[in-house]
Amino acid sequence: MNAEKMTGKTRFPFLIEGVEREMLFNFHLALYDRARSGRDSFWNNLTVERWQAEHLRLRGVFQDMFGPFPKRCDLDPCVTSSFQRDGYRVENVMYQSLPGIPVTANLYLPDNRARKVPGILLACGHSGNGKAYASYQLMAIDLVRRGMVVLCFDPVSQGERYQLWDHVRQRMLAPFEHNVLDRPAVLTGGSVAGQFVWDAMRSVDYLLARDEVDPAHIGMTGNSGGGTQTTWTVSVDERIAAAAPMCFVTSVRERLLSREPADAEQNPMDMLKNGLEYADFLSMLAPKPLLVCAAKEDFFPIKGARDTVALLRRIWSLTGDEEKAQIFEAPGGHGLGSEIRRAACDWFCRWFGLPIPATDRPAEPEPDQQLWVTRSGQLAMDGSTRSCFAAAVETIGRRGRRIRLNQQKLRQVLGLPETKIQEPALIEKGGIVASEHENITCIRLCSESGITVPCALFEPKIAGPGALVLYSHEDGFEGQAGPGGIVAKLVLAGHRVLAFDPRGVGLTRGDSFGWWATSTRPHLEALRDSGAMPYNMLGYNDPAYEGPYCTEFEHAMTAQMLGRPLLGQRVFDTLRVLEAIGSMPETAGRSLVLAGTGVGALWCLYAAVLTATRLTALILHAPLASYRLLVEEPRATWHPNIIARGLLPGADCPDVLRTLAPLPVLLIDPANAFRTPVSEADAGRLFGKPVPKGLQLCRTRHALHPAEIIVDFLKKTMGHSL
């Protein structure tokens, strides 16, 4: 492998020779393939009995994946306004999903109803104006003119349900808020996908509460993100009698290989860990009617849609109902065009016993304001409603802020492997580099199958009694090894430094993928630079790699679905480096210090509490001070690569630091939600007064270099004369 191709020019080509350029992506794909292989035997040996047993098992899996669902509160429904059109009436309605968290929706009611009629739940894709988006209006009008009641509702963070005031004003892309909403949900043990599913289930409750609706004929459809909601909801809500997800369904492997990004609610927790396919979710509808609508040139690969329907037809064939599981392929790319719209409408008419018209009459969409449920067009402007962020904060409060930290539980939260890795950590040494002040030995470690951790041992030319510092930086150690960097300054002070890059960091970062780099990124950068965006929505060191919908985001979402969060994977690499120390004669007999910067400080923190290696001290430079800050501040700019499900409450950074006492810990510039040092007041609130024994809080005032603070700390802690 050419080192220049992977990371540009590097001083350490030995460290990445032969390393897969897309090591982390390939590792994730291999994990999924292993999990998926266990499911192949089920699909290849289907019987009615096996399917019935699997149906029961999967129902519990999906309940766990999207839940735990709360108790149903009173819908408290109301109609705020209505208007009449040719052949139908529209009511602008609102009902509660959770106490104080309403859903805004439009209910389309056909005229001249002689009996109860079918009800269709129409889920919106990623439209900023939600239910008012033109193609969703046209879909609802086509359905209502055919004699069905249609409920088109705003997903959270779309239409009238934006959660962030800045986004209300700027009309930011809806998926950005979905990803932001996922952060507090995941940290407290849930997911934003669960919020979407719960809103859909409550919307079914509302349909069933209407006297006009036949409860035996409830259908669900939606395009793109609406197809996502349809696919997830049919897996847990047995009341849905027919479905037509549009422009979403493919196969999991085809989607992974496409490297196309997807936002948080499209990446449910543990989906890949369980080896699940989209077919598994949709199979829960069997043997009821299912039409998968796909576009031939969609970025959701059409091959995957065809493969999925082929699998599903095996289940429907068990009861002789193959005709109820079909695929419709429309020409063109992603979107709810007239062909897909008509196919879905015909499907519901066919199975709900309604006549299929020869053509659909042309329709004109209403202006957005006509469909508003609220006076202003935004619930966020109504102080009587709660935000989903407030609900997450309350969740932490209900569960108790202090839960005793348990190492086994922490390992589960971080997704660390349950069995000990058999391969020795040390692979090989080589690529010795000499410079004026130091000797450098390049070392490659094996963390687990398919994962190489590049390390470099920096030794001062003049040997002294200094410590051995294991150091990791969120951007990779190479930048800190040059003049003025932390590694270089520590070596000049007489310390040995073993610097390492966990998977996907620094030397092993792969390519940058996704439409973000060429499309949305420049738009947001222009907003930021003009001052129109009141905070840094980017929040990343390298937007082309780490920004929304690029490579690091893709890795973070895939890792969550695998039950191996990126934070946990990098904690594991750190533990393997600590494990390898014992087999290196160059490191014997020295005080051992673990140190990290930025996100690197977080994986060092959690490794410190889990390692069996005896540490002399821990140094954390610019870490997140507390995960609670990410829940309390929706606009936080930390990347989802630091998130793990269920960290709160109990496994927060201050909680971990308390368990390390009396280990000497140097905490330099602990950071707030915006990655700037926390205030004195916040530090006191988070870490307590007095601070835990052994913990030293320090700020880099007066341009004092963090390495100077570290050197002084080591001198005082270990009593070295340097």
N, C-alpha and C positions, 0 to 999 in steps of 0.2 A: 504494500500500500504506500502510495506517495504521500508523505506527511503534508506536503503543501496542498494537496487536494482536500485533505480533511479539515485542516484548521488554518491554512495559510502557512507562511514560513515559520518554522519552529526550531528552537535550539536543541530539541530532544526528539529527533526523528526515530531513534531506537524504540521509544516508548509506544509508538503507534504503528510500527511495521507489522504488517499482517493483521492488524485490528480491523474488524469490519467497520466500514464507514458509517453504516446505519446499525451499529451494534445494539443500541437500546430498542429500536424499532423491531429488529429481528428477534431479539430476546422476547419482547412482548408477543410477537406473532407465534413464536414457538410455544410459549406458555398457553396461549389460546388453543393452538392445535392439539396440545396434549390434553387439555380439558375437553376439547371437542371430540377427541377420539373415543372417549367413553360414551358419548351420545350416539355415535354412528351405529353401534350394535342395536340400539333401540330402534332407530329408523329403518335399519336393514332387516329387522325381524319383527315386524309389527303383527300383533294379533289384537283382537278386541279386548282380551283380558289384560294384555300388557298396556294397551292404551288407557284403559280405565284406571289401572294402578298409577300410571304415569300422570294422568290428568289430576288425580288427587294430590300426588307429590308436588307437581308444578304449581298447583294453586297455592300451596303453602310457601313455596319458593318465591312466587311473585308477591304474595302478601308481605313477606319479610323484606323483599327488595324495595318496594314502594312505601311500605309502612314504617313504623307502626301508624295506622290510621287513627285519628282521634275519634272521640264519641261524636255522634251527629248532634249538632245544636239545632235550635229552631231556625227554619229557613227565613223567617221574618220577611216574606216576599212583599213587594209593592210594585205597582205600575205607576211610573212617574208621568207618562204621557203616551199618546197613541195617535195614529193617523190612518186614514183609509186610502187604499189604492184599488185599482181595477181587479176585482176578484179576491182580494185579501186585505187583512188589516194587520198593522204592525204595532205591537205594544213594546214600549221601552221599559224593561223590567230590571229589578235588582233583588237579590236574595243572598243570604249569608252562607259562605263556605265554612268559616270558622267564626267564633264570636267576635264581632267588630270588624271582620274582614269580608266585605261584600263582593259579589260578582255582578258585573254589569252585562246586560244581554239584550238582544232583540228577539221577540217572539213573533213569528209570522203565522197568522191564523187564516185558513181558507174560509171563504164565504160559503153559504148554503150547505152547511154540514147537517146531514140527517142522522148521523150516528157518531160515535167516537171514531177517530181517525188515527193512522199511524203518526208517531212522533219521531222526528229526526234531530239528533244532536249534531250540530255543525261546528267543528273545532277549527279555530283559525290557525293559519301558518304564521310565519314571522313578519307580520305586517305591523307597521308602526301604529296605524289607526285601527288595528284589531278588526272587530266585526264590521266596521264601515268600509273595509277594503273592497274595491269594486267587484272583483271576481267572486268574493264570498257573498256579497249581496246578490249577485246574479245567480249563484248556486242556490241560495235560499229562495229566491223568487221562482226559479224553475221548479223547485220541490213543492212550494206552497201552491202554485198553480196546478199542480198535479193532485192536489187534495191532501197534502200532509202538513201537520204542524211542524214548524222548524224553529229550533232554539239555537241561535248563533251567539256565543258568549265570548267575552274578552278574556284571553289568558292573562295571568299575572304579568305585569310589566308591558302590557300592550293596550291599545285603545284608551279606555278611561281608567286603567289600573296601573299607571306608572307609579313606582315606589319612591323614586328619587326626585326631589324637586328640581334639581338641575336638568334632569332628563325630561321633565315636563316642559321646561322652557326650550331646551335644545333639540328635543325630539331625537335623542340618540337611538342607534339601532337597538331594537328590542332584545336581541340575544345578549348584548352586553349586560343588561340588567339581569337576564336569566342566569348568567354566569356569576354575577355578583350575589344574587339570591342564593345560589348553590353553596356559597362559602359558609354562612352561618348555619344553613340546614345540615350540611355534612358534618361540620364540627360538633353539632349537638346530636348526631346520630341519625339524621334523616337525609333527605335529598330534595332538590328542587323538582325532580321528576315525580316524586311523591306528591308534591303540592299540585302539579298539573293534573295528576290522576285524581286526586281528591276533589279538585274543582270540577272535573268532568263527572265524577260520581254524584256530587251534589247537584249538578245540572240535570242529571237523570232524575234525581229526587224531585226537582222542580217540575220537569215534564210530567212525571207521574202524579204530581199534585194537581195538575190541570184537568178539569172535567172533560175537556175536548179530546184528550189523548187516550188511545187504546193501549193499556199497559202491556198487552201481549205483542205489540208491534212497535218496539223501540229500535231505531236504527242509529248508527253513528258513522260519520264520515268526516273527512278533513284533508286538506292538501298540505304537503311539505311538513312543517311543524304540526299541522293538524292531523296529518297522517301518522306522525309520531304518537300524538295523544290518543288517536283511535287504536293504534296497535297496542299501546300499553294498557289502555282502559279495558279492552275486551278480555285481557288476561285475568282481570280481577272482578269484573262486574258481570254477573251472569244474567242480568236483566236485559242486556243488549241482544236483540233477536236477529240482526243482520248488520253487516259492516262493509264499508268500501274505503279503505285507506288509500290515499292518492299521493303519488310522487314522494314516497319515503321508503317503502319496503324494498330491500335488496337482501343479499346474504351478508353476514357479518364479515367473512373473510374478504369478499369483494370490496366491502366498504373500507376495511383496514388497508387493503392494498392500494386503493384509490388515493390514499393520503388526503382525502378531502376532510376538512374540519367539520365538527358538529358541536353545537352548544350544549350546555350542561344537562338539560333535561333529556337530551338524546343519548346520553351516556350513563345509563342507570348503574348504580353500585352493584358490583359483583356479577354483572351479566356475563362477562367473559370468564370469570372464575368458575362459574357454573357450567361453562361450555354451551351456553344457550345461543340459539339462532333466532332470527326474527320469526321463523316458522313456529318456534316453541310458544311464543306469545300468542300468535294468531290461532294456533291449534286449539286453544281453549274455547274458541267459538264453535268448534265442530259439534254436531253436523249442521249447524245453522249456516245460512247463506253468507259467503265471503267473496267479494270481488276486489282483487288487487289491481289498482289502476297505476300504470307506469308509463313514463315517457321514454322513447327509444334513445334519446340523446341526453338524458338526465345525468347529473353528476352522481346520483344514486344509481349505480351500474345496473343496466337492464338485465344483464346475464344473471345477476344475483336475484332479481325479482322472478325471473323464469325458474331458477333453481328452487327458490323458496316455494313457489306455487306447486312445482312438481312434488316436493316433499309433502306439502299439505294434502294434495290429492290422494296420497297413500292413506291418510287417516280418514278422509271423507269416503274413500272407497270401501272401508271396513263395513259401513252401513249402506253401501250402494248409493251414496249421495255425491258422486264425483261432480255432477253438474252444478252443485251448490258451491264449489270452490273453483273459481275461474280467474283468469288474468285478462285485463284489457290493456293493449299497448297503443299509445297515441304517438303520432309523429312529433318531431321537434324536441325541445328541451324542457327543463323544469318549469312547471307552472300549471295553473288550473285553467286550461284552455277549453273551448266549447266541446271538443270531442270527449274529453275525460268527463266534463260536467254532465253531458248527456248520457254517457255510459253509466255513471253512478246513479243518476235519476231513474233511468230505465230499470236498473237492478232492483232498487227499492220498490218500484211499481210492480215489477214481476213477482216478487216474493211476498208483497203485502197485499196482493190482489187488486191493484188499481190499474185502470186503463193506461196504455202507453200511447201518447199522442204521436202523430206523424212528424210534427215539428214543434219546437218550442217558440212561443211568441217572443219577439224582441223585447228587451226591457232596458230601462235606464236606471243606473244606480242613484241613490239619494245622496245629497250632500252630507258630509259627516255630521254636521250639527243636527240634522233631522233625526239622527239615530242616537243622539246623546241621551243617556239616562240621567246624568247630572246636569245642573245648570251651566257649569263652567266647562264641562267636557273632561274633568279630571277629579277622581276621588281624592287625590293628594291635596286638592285645594279645599277639601271638606274636613275640618278638624275633628269630626265625630268618628272617623274611621281609624283603625290601627294599620300600621305597615307590617309586612312580613318580618322585617328586621326586629321590630318591637316584640313580635311573637317569639322570635328566637331568643332574645334576651330573657323573656319571661320563662322560657323553657329551661334555661340554665338555672334561674332562680328556683324553679320548682324542684329541680333535681338536687339542689344543694351545691353550694360553691366549693365545699371542701369534701372530696371523696378520697379516701386513702389510696395512694398510688400503689398499684400492684404490678410487679414486673411481668407476670404472665399476661395480664390484661393489656399492658402496654405493648407487648410483643404482638398481640392479636390486632390491636388498633393499628399498629404500624405495618401489619401484614408480613412480618418476618417469617422466613421458612420455619416450619415446625420441626424438621429433622436437621441434624447436623450435617454440614457440607463435608463430604469425604475428601475431596481434592485438597492437597496442600495449598496454602495461600500463596507461597512463594513460587513463581514460575521461573524467572531468570533475571540475571543481572547483566549489565553491559553498557555500552555507549558512554564510557567514562569521559567526563568533560572537565578540563582543568581551566581555571581562571586565576587572576592575580591573587585573590583572597580566599579561594575555596577550591575544594575538590568535589566533583559531583558524580555520584554513581546512579545510573538509571536502573530502575527496578520495575518489573511488571509482575503484578499479583493477579491471581485468579480469585474472584469473589464467589462466583458460582458459574455453572456451565454457560458459556457464551458471553461472560462478562469479564473484561480485563480492566484492572485499575492501574493506571500509570502513576508511578511514584518516582521521586528523585531525592536522594540523600545528599544534602549539602553539608560538607564538613569544613571547618576553618583550617587554613593552612597550618596554623600553630595550634596544636591540640591544647585544650584546657579543661577545667572542671565543669564546663557548662552543661546545661540540661539537654535532653533530647526532646525537641518540640515536634509533635505531629501536627501539621498545619494544612488546612483546606480553605480555599476561597471560593465564593459562589461563582466567580468568573473563571476559575482555574488558577493554578498556582504560578503559571509561567509569567504573568504580568507582575507578580510580586517578587520574582527572582531577579529582576533587573535592578539597576541602581535606584536607590530610594524606596524600594519595595520592602514589605514586612520581612520576607524571607531573607533578603540581602542584609538588612539591618540586624537581624537576629544573629546571622552568621558572623558579621563583623564584631558583634558583642561577645563572641566566643561560644555560642550555642550551636549544636548540630540541629538541623531541621530536616525531617522527613516530610516532604510536601507530597500531597496526593490529590488526584482528581477522581471523585466518584463517577459512576456511569453517567454519560450524557453531559458531563461538565468539562469545560476547558478543552483538553486535548482530544476527548472522545465525543465532542459535539458533532452531530451529523449535518446534513444539509438543511436548508430552510425551505419549507413547503407551504402551500396554501395561498389563497387569494389575498390574504392580509397584506403581504409584502408589496403587492403591486396595486392594490385597490383601496382598501379602507385605511390602511396606515397613513398614506399621504393626506387623506381627508382629515383625519383626526389630528395629525401633526399641524396642519394649517389652522384648525380650530384652536388648538392649544397656543400656537405662536401668536395668533391674532388676539388672544385674550378672551375669545368667545366661549371657550371651555373653562369653567371656573376652577378646575383642578386637573391634575395630571391623570387622565384616564389611561394613559399608556402604562406608566408605572413599571417599566421594564428597562433593564440595562441595554438590551439590544432588541429593539422592536422587531427587526426582521427575523429574529430567531425565536424570541420569547413572547412576542406580542400576541394579542387575541387571535386565535385561529391559525397560529403558526406552530412550528415544530415542538417547542417546549410545552405549549398548551395541549397539542395533540398527545404528546407523551403523558402528560398529567391526567388527561381524561381516560386514556386507555389503561393507565395504571390503576385508576380508581375502579374501572370495570373488572380488572383482574384481581381486585382485592389486594394489590401490592402497590400502595401509594408511593409516588416518587420520593417523598420524604423518607418513608420506611426503607425503600431500596437503597437510598444513599446512606441512611443510618447503618444498614447491613454492610455496605462496602467499608464504612468506617470501622465497624467491629472486626471485619476481616483484616484490615490493616493492623489494628491493635493485636489481633491474634498472630499475625506474621512477625511481629516485633521480636518474639522470643527466639525465632530461628535465625536472626541476623546477629552475627558476632560483633558487628560494628556498633550495635546499640546496647550491648550488655553493660550492666552496672551503672546506668545513668538514671537520673531523675527523669520521669516520663511525664510530659505535659501535653495535653490535647488542646488544640486551639483552632478556631474557625472564624471566618469573617462573613457577615451578612447571612444569607441562607445557610452558608457553610457552618455558621455558629450553631444553627438549629440542629443539623444532623450530628454535630459534635456533642451538643447538650444531651440528646437522647441516647447517643452511644455511651456517654459517660455513666449514665444511670444503669445501663444494661451490660456493660463490659465486665468480664471477670479479671481483666488486667488491672493491676494496681496503679492508679494515677497519683502523681504528686500534686498536680494542680490542673485547673481547667480555665481556659481563657476564651471569652466570648466577646467578639468585636462586632458591634452594630447588629445584634440579633433583634428579632421581634421581641419586645418586652413581654407581651402576653397575647394569647390568641383571643382573649375576651375583647381586645381592642378591635379585632376584625369583625366582631359581631356588633359591637356598639357603634362602629363607624362604617356605614355602608359604602362610602367612597374610598375605602382603603385601597392602596395601590400595590399590595403584596401579590405575588403570583400564585396561582392555584397549585404550583409545585410544592408548596409547604403544607398543604391540607391533608388531613387524614380523618376518616370518619370516626366520630366519637371521642376526639381528643378532649372535648369539653363536656361536662366539668371533670376535674380530677387529674388530668394529665397536661395541664397548662404549664408554660415555662416556669412561673414562680413556684408551682407545686413541685416540679422536678428539682429545682434548685434547693428547695427545703430538704428534700431527701438526701441530697449530696453532702449536707453539713456533717462534719466540720471540714470537708475538703476545701482547700483554698480555691476560691473562684474569683477571677477578675472579670468584671462586667463593664465593658467600655461602650459608652453611648448606646444603651438599649433604646430601641427605636419604637416609635408610635405607628399608627396605622398608615401614615404617609411617609414612613421611612426616614423621619427626622428624629433626633433625640427626644425622649419623653421629658416632660417637665419634672421639676423637683416634686411637685404635688402628686403627679401621676406615679412617679417612682415610689413615693411613700405609700400610696394606695395599693400598688401592685405587689410590692415586696415586703411591706410591713415595716413598722418602726418598733424596736430596732430591726435592722435587716438580719437575715439568718446568719448564724455563726460561720465565719470563713468567707462570707461574700463581701467583696469590695467593689463598690460602684464608683466609676470614674468617667469624667468627660474630657474630650480632647479640646480644652480651652486654649486660647492664645496660640493657635496653629501648632500645638504640640502633636507630633507624629504618634500614631497609636503604637508603633514599634518602640518608641522611647518609653511609653507608659508600661509596655510589656516587659522590657528589659529591667526597668526599675522594680517592677513587681517580682520578677524572678530573682533579682538580687536580694530583695528583702525576704522573700518566701524561702529561698533555698540557701541563703547565706553565702553565695559565691562572691568572691572578690574578682570582679571582671574589669 
